[in-house]
Amino acid sequence: MQLRQTTIEQGSTFAAYCYSPAENTQMRRIAVGSDIKPSLDEVESFIARSEWVDLLAVVRGQLVTGTGLGLKQVAPIAGFHWRDDDPGGD
């Protein structure tokens, strides 16, 4: 939120991107299970903003792959390739 605020104060626009609603779930889980910031209310406020962009929703409305819309299927179509042979979330 500090980066967002600084960006806006400098007259620029701000957006943060995720790829699926699972990011919201994980941020909520971390906020509830921890004494560190952000609070659950801060997380809810952040993900409700138009600045929080779920790229899966964007892709779903724009692309037909024939193989699914998971990030591992869509990223190579956009020219991205992972360094790892078997990329995961670890």
C-alpha positions as CSV (number, residue, x, y, z in Angstrom):
1,M,0.0,0.0,0.0
2,Q,3.0,2.3,0.6
3,L,4.1,1.8,-3.0
4,R,0.6,2.5,-4.2
5,Q,0.4,5.7,-2.2
6,T,3.8,6.9,-3.3
7,T,3.0,6.2,-7.0
8,I,-0.3,8.1,-6.8
9,E,1.3,11.0,-5.0
10,Q,3.8,11.2,-7.8
11,G,1.0,11.6,-10.3
12,S,1.3,8.1,-11.8
13,T,-1.1,5.3,-12.0
14,F,-0.9,2.0,-10.0
15,A,-2.1,-1.5,-10.7
16,A,-1.2,-4.8,-9.1
17,Y,-1.7,-8.1,-11.0
18,C,-2.6,-11.6,-10.0
19,Y,-3.6,-14.7,-12.0
20,S,-6.6,-16.2,-10.4
21,P,-8.8,-15.6,-7.3
22,A,-6.5,-18.1,-5.5
23,E,-4.3,-15.1,-4.7
24,N,-7.2,-13.4,-2.8
25,T,-7.6,-16.6,-0.8
26,Q,-4.0,-16.8,0.1
27,M,-3.7,-13.1,1.1
28,R,-6.8,-13.6,3.3
29,R,-5.3,-16.7,4.9
30,I,-2.0,-14.9,5.6
31,A,-3.8,-11.9,7.1
32,V,-5.9,-14.0,9.4
33,G,-3.1,-16.4,10.5
34,S,-0.5,-13.7,11.3
35,D,0.1,-10.8,13.7
36,I,1.8,-8.9,10.9
37,K,0.2,-6.4,8.6
38,P,-1.8,-6.2,6.5
39,S,-5.0,-6.9,8.5
40,L,-7.9,-8.8,6.9
41,D,-9.8,-5.5,6.5
42,E,-6.8,-4.0,4.6
43,V,-6.6,-7.1,2.3
44,E,-10.3,-6.9,1.6
45,S,-10.1,-3.2,0.8
46,F,-7.1,-3.8,-1.5
47,I,-8.6,-6.6,-3.5
48,A,-11.9,-4.7,-3.9
49,R,-10.1,-1.9,-5.8
50,S,-10.0,-1.7,-9.6
51,E,-6.3,-1.5,-9.2
52,W,-6.1,-5.2,-8.3
53,V,-6.3,-6.9,-11.7
54,D,-7.0,-10.6,-12.0
55,L,-5.3,-11.4,-15.4
56,L,-7.1,-14.8,-15.5
57,A,-10.4,-12.9,-15.8
58,V,-8.9,-10.8,-18.6
59,V,-7.5,-13.8,-20.4
60,R,-10.8,-15.8,-20.0
61,G,-12.6,-13.0,-21.9
62,Q,-10.0,-12.7,-24.7
63,L,-8.4,-16.0,-25.5
64,V,-9.4,-19.5,-26.5
65,T,-6.5,-22.0,-26.2
66,G,-8.1,-25.4,-26.6
67,T,-5.9,-26.6,-23.7
68,G,-7.1,-24.6,-20.7
69,L,-6.3,-21.2,-19.3
70,G,-3.9,-22.0,-16.6
71,L,-0.8,-19.8,-16.3
72,K,1.4,-22.7,-17.5
73,Q,-0.7,-23.0,-20.7
74,V,-1.1,-19.3,-21.4
75,A,2.3,-17.9,-20.6
76,P,4.1,-19.7,-23.5
77,I,1.5,-18.3,-25.9
78,A,2.6,-14.8,-24.8
79,G,6.2,-15.7,-25.4
80,F,7.2,-16.5,-21.8
81,H,9.2,-19.6,-20.8
82,W,10.3,-20.7,-17.4
83,R,13.9,-21.4,-16.5
84,D,12.8,-24.6,-14.7
85,D,11.8,-27.7,-16.4
86,D,8.9,-28.2,-14.0
87,P,7.9,-24.8,-12.6
88,G,5.8,-24.7,-9.5
89,G,4.9,-22.4,-6.7
90,D,7.8,-23.3,-4.4
